[in-house]
């Protein structure tokens, strides 16, 4: 397993990490993702560690905290062998302060995660979304207190827009507060908007990307193709309207290209989609999920080899989209605005 430096920090993470949204299975939405109990989760953690995958990503809202509880049990006795990242910001209760990135809610959320995970510290804590109502100074000073207390080691954010992240970094620099070293963002062969602004920002400010939903919200599993019904086991039956939207014809065009490369390489469609991401600038780790051992082992097969430049170009061309303003205008001035890829 290859390890990469995370942003401007000295912290190294494996290029594949494991997302625990499939743990717990509480509630209709997360049950559609998966429902691994402690026994199954422990087996999945075993397989990950054997492959050199040591980073496990969670969040306080995954199955209402059950995912963190299951992960805590699954890593019992081997905390020193794993890296844990988790997230908070979204609503966790009915109270007026049970939401956002205020000092009140972050303190509540972080202490709760530590208890559920049965650990004294979190390796990487990320703001799950941007809170426009809480001053960024309050957010970062709260996280700084947790870092100084030894309860958090590094911080990052998730689902920020470019100006959200840049403003946070500027305030961190102004007041000597901790900088985000990671941005957990949606990025896939059928969702390349990350490249328009967030990737150039990541390159300029040295913020590493942790990629969520690298298979396009379950659309690049190799089971969805032109003229075929959606498999009964697909979670898209319940979650398609919640996640990123994709035009069917565009999806089929990308899958056709993936099928062509699959024939050339002997690899599976998801392995190719994951490997493509691992060759993109700023990408430090791609978060894979799995509802069972077979899915996990298949996804782990995305490392240890590389697509050829010609194959990358083929996939790039199939997945290219028309840019929105101002990005199409900036691309017309490549002499001084070179694209990041």
N, C-alpha and C positions, 0 to 999 in steps of 0.2 A: 504494500500500500504506500503510495506516494504521500508525503506530507508537504504542505505549503505554509509559508508565513502568512499570518492573518493581518492584512492591512499594514500599517506602520508599526505594529507591535513586534515583539520578539517571540510571540506565541505561534506555535505551529499546529495545524489541524490536518486531519486526513482529507484527501480529496473527495472521498465519499463519507457522508455522515448519515446517521439513521434518525428518521423522524418518527416520534412516538405518538402521532395522532391516531394510530391504529390501536393503541393500548386503552383498555378500559371499556370502551364501547357504550358509554352512557349517553342517552338521548338519541333521537332518530338520526340527526346529522352525523354525529361521530360514530354511531353504530354502522352507518353506511360505509365509513372509512375502514372499520375493523373493530374487533372486540377481543383482542388478545388478553388473556388473564395472566397471572403471575407466572404460572408454569410455562405457558407458550412464550411469553416475553423473555423469560430466563433463557430458553432455548435459542431465541433469536439473538439475544445478547451474546450467547456463547459463540454462535456462528460468526457474528460481527467481529468479536475479539480474535477469533482464530484467523480471520482474514486481515487483521490489522486495522479494522474500522473501530475507532475508540471514542468518537464524538457522538453523543446522543442528544437530540434536540426535542424540547417539549414546550409547553405553555400552560399557564394556570387555567385557561379556559378549555383545554382539551379534556373532554368528558368530565367537565366541572371539577377538575383537579384529580380525577381518577387516573389519568395517564401518568401524572407525576408520581402518584402513589405506587402504581404498578412498576414504573421504572425504578423507584427507590428500592422496592423489594427485589427486583431482578438483578440489581447490581450489589446487593448486600454482601459484605465481606470482600469486595474488590473495588472499592471506591478509588483506590490509588491507581487502578488500571484504566479508568475511564475519564472522559471529559464530558461535562454536562453543560448544555446551554438551555436556557428557558426564557420565557417571555411573559410580559404583563402589560396591560394598559386597558384592555377591554373590560366591560362590566363583569364583576364577579359577585355581586350581591344586589339587594334591592335598595340599599341606602343611597343618599345623595352623594356620598363620597366614595362609594364602591366602584368607581370608574375613573379612568384618566391616569395622568402621570403626576398628580399632585404628591407632595411629600406624604400626606396621609395615606393615599391609596398605594403608592409604591412601597411604603414601609409595610403596610398590611400584606401586600402581594408577595414581596420578597421573603418576609418572615414565614408566610404560609407555604411558599414553595420549598424553602429550606426544611420545614417540618415534614411536608409530604414526601420529599426526596430523601429524607433521613440523612442529610449531609450538613456539614458546617459551612460549606462554601459552594458558590456557583462559579464555574470557570468563565462562562460568558453569559451575561444578562442583557437581554434586548428589549427595548421598548417595542411593543407589538404594533403600535400605530402612533400617529402624531396627534398630540393633544394641543389644540390651538388655544385652549382656555388657560392653561398653566404656563407661567413664564418659564422659558427655557433655563434661566438661571436657577430657578427652584428645582427643576428636574435634575439638572446636572450636579447641583450641590448635594441633593439627596443621594444620588448614585455615588458621589465622591465620598460621602460619609460611610456608605456600605463598603466601598473599596478600602478605606482606611481602617475599618473594623475587621477586615479580612473575610468578609462574607461574599464579596464579589471580586473577581480578578480582572475581568475585562468587560467593557460595555459595547453595545451595538444598538442598532435600531432596525425596524422592519416596516416595509410599506410606506416609507417616506417619499415625498416628491423631492426633486432636486433642491429647491429653495429651503425646504424643511431641514434637510441634512446640512446644507451649506451654512445656514444660519446657526444651527447647533454647533458646528465646528468652529465658526467664527467666535461665538460666545465662549466656547471652551478655551480658545486661545486667548481671548481678552482677559478672562478671569482665572486663568491657570487651572481650569477644571478638566476632568478626563474627557478625552476625545473618543468618539465612536470609531472603533477599528473595523467594524463589520456592518454590513447592511444586508439583512435577509430579505431577498426580493424575488418576485416571480419572474422567471426567465425560462423560455423553452424555444424549441424550433418553431412553434406556432404562437409564440408570445415574445416578440423581440423588442418590445418598446423599451426595455431596460437599456438597450444600446444607445438610445437617442440622447439621453441626458445623464442618467445615473452612471453609466459606464465611463463616460469622459470625466465626470466628477470623481468617481472612484479612482481612476488613474491619476488625476491631478492631486487629489488629497490623500491618496494611499488608504482607501477604505476597501477592504476585501468583501467580495460577495459570497454570501451563503444562499444558494439557490433553492427556493421552495417550488414544489410542483413541477419538477423538470420534465415530466411526461405530459405536460399540458392538461392538467386536471384529469388524468386518466385516459386521454385521447390517443396517446402514442404508445400504447401497450402492445400494438401489433394485432389487436383483435377487432379494430374498427377500420373497415375498408368500404370503398365505393360499392353500392348495391347490396350491402349485407346489413341485416338487422343488428341493432345494438345487443350485445350479449346479455343474457339475463343476469349474469353475475356482476355486470358493470355498475359501479356506484353512480355513474352519470344519470341513471334513472331517477335518483333522488337528489342529486347535487348539481346537475348541469346548469340550472338557473341561478345558482349561488356563486359559482366560480367564474373565471374568465370566459367570455363568449368567443366563439370561433365560427366563422362561416364554413359551411360544410364543404364547398367546392375547394376552398383554400386548404382545408384539412386534408382532403383526398389528394390534392396535388403534392403536399409535403409527404404524405404516407407513400405515394407512388415512388417518390425519390428515395425514401427510406428503404422501401422494398428492393429497389434497384441496387442500392449500396449493400443491403443485406445479402443479396445473391453474390456480390463481388467479394464480400469479406467472410461469409459464413457465420456472421454474428446475427443476433436477433434485433428487431426493430427498436425495442427499448434500450438495448446496449449501445446501439449506434447513436440514438438521441442523447444519451447520457455522455458518451464519449465526445460528441460534438461540443457539448457545453464545457467539458474539461479543457478544451483548447481555446476558450474565449478569454480575452483580457479581463482582469480583476477577479475572475472566479477562483475562490479559495477552496470551496467545498460545495458539493452537490448533495442535497438532502434526499435520500431515497427512503421510500416507505415500503412496507411489505405486510400483507395479511397472513402470510404463511412462509414456511421455510423455502419452498420452491421459488416463490417470487423474490425472496431475499437473495438466494444463490444466483438467480438469473441476473439481478441488478448488480451484484458484486462482479459479474463478468464484464462490466463496462470498463474496468481498469486493466493495466498490463499490456495494452496495445494502443495504437493510434490510427485514426483515419488518415488517408493520404491527402495531400493538398488538393488533389483533383476531386476527391470525394467530398471534402469540405466545401469546395466551390459549388459542387452539384447541389448540396443541401442548402447552401446559402442562397443560390438562385431560386430554388423551389420555394423557400420560405420568405423571400424578400417581400416587403410591403411598401405601399406608398406612404411616405412620411407626412406627418401633419406639420403645420406651421408652428414655430419658425425653423424646424429642422430641415425641411426641403430647401428652404432658402439658404441656410448655412452650408448645406452640401454643395450648393452651386459656387461656393468660394473655397474649394479645397486647398488652394495655394496657402491660405492662412488658417483654414479650419479643417485640418486633415481628420477623416473619420477614424475612430479608435480601432476599427477592425478592417 
